[in-house]
Amino acid sequence: MASSHTTSRAKTLGKPRVIDLFCGAGGFTAGFVQEGFAPILALDIDPWAIKTYIANFGPHALCTPIESVKRFPEAEVIIGGP
C-alpha cells in the first residue's frame, strides 16, 4: 500500500490504528475515532460514500474493491460494515 494513502506512523503514535473495510460514509470509523483510534485505511466501492468519508476523516480512503488491494498496512484493529 502506498504511503500516500495511509496515515503515517508518526501521526498515529500512541494511538491504536484501525482499518475500515466496506466503510461507507464512516459510521464505524466515527465511533473508533471517538474512542481514541487512528484510522489509517478505509475501502468502499461507492464513490459518494468515499467522498463523504474523506471529508470527515481525511484522504486515507480508497474507492476500490477489496480484491484490488495487494497489501494492507499494519493495524491493531480491522473493522467492516455490513
N, C-alpha and C positions, 0 to 999 in steps of 0.2 A: 504494500500500500504506500503510495507516495506521501511524503511527509506534508505536502501542501494540503492534503485532505484530512489531516488529523491534527488534534491539538498537541503541541509539543509537550514533552515530559516536564519541562521547566514550568509550564503554566499549570500543570496538574499536581505538582509536587505537594505531597501531604494530603492529597485527596484521592480516594479510590476512583479508578477510571471505569467508565461504562460505555458499552457499545449497544446501540438500539437498532435491532433488525425489524423490518416492516414498521418503521417508526411513525408513519402518518405525519400529522402536524406536530407531534412531540408530547403527547399527554403523559406517557410513561416517563419520558426524559424530564419533564417538569417536576414530577414527584421526586425523582432521584436527585435532581439539582437542589431542590429544597432541603434534601437530607444530606447535602454536602458532597455529592458525587460530581465528577467532571466528565461530561460527555466528550468522547474523542472520535466517534464514528457513528453515523446513522445512515440507514439504507431504506429506500422505498422506491416503488416504480411509478408513483403518482407525482407528476411534476408540480401540481398545485400544492400538494401536501409538503413537498420538499421546499418549495419557495416559502411557505409559512414557517416550516421548521427552521430554515436558515435565518429568517427574520427574527425569530425568537431565541435561537441558541447559537448561531454562528455558522461559518462556512464548512464545517466538518461533515455535512450531509451530502450524500450522493444519490442521484436519481438513476438507479441502475438495478437490474435483477441481482439477487444474492449470488446466483451461479456465476456471474461475471467477475466476482471478487476473487483474486488469486491468492491474496494473503491478508490476513486481518492483523491489526496492531494488538499489542498486549493490553489486556484489560482485566480488572478484578471481577467484573460482572458483565454478563451478556443478557440483555432482555429482548423480548419480542412481542409485538402486538398480535391480536387475533387476525 
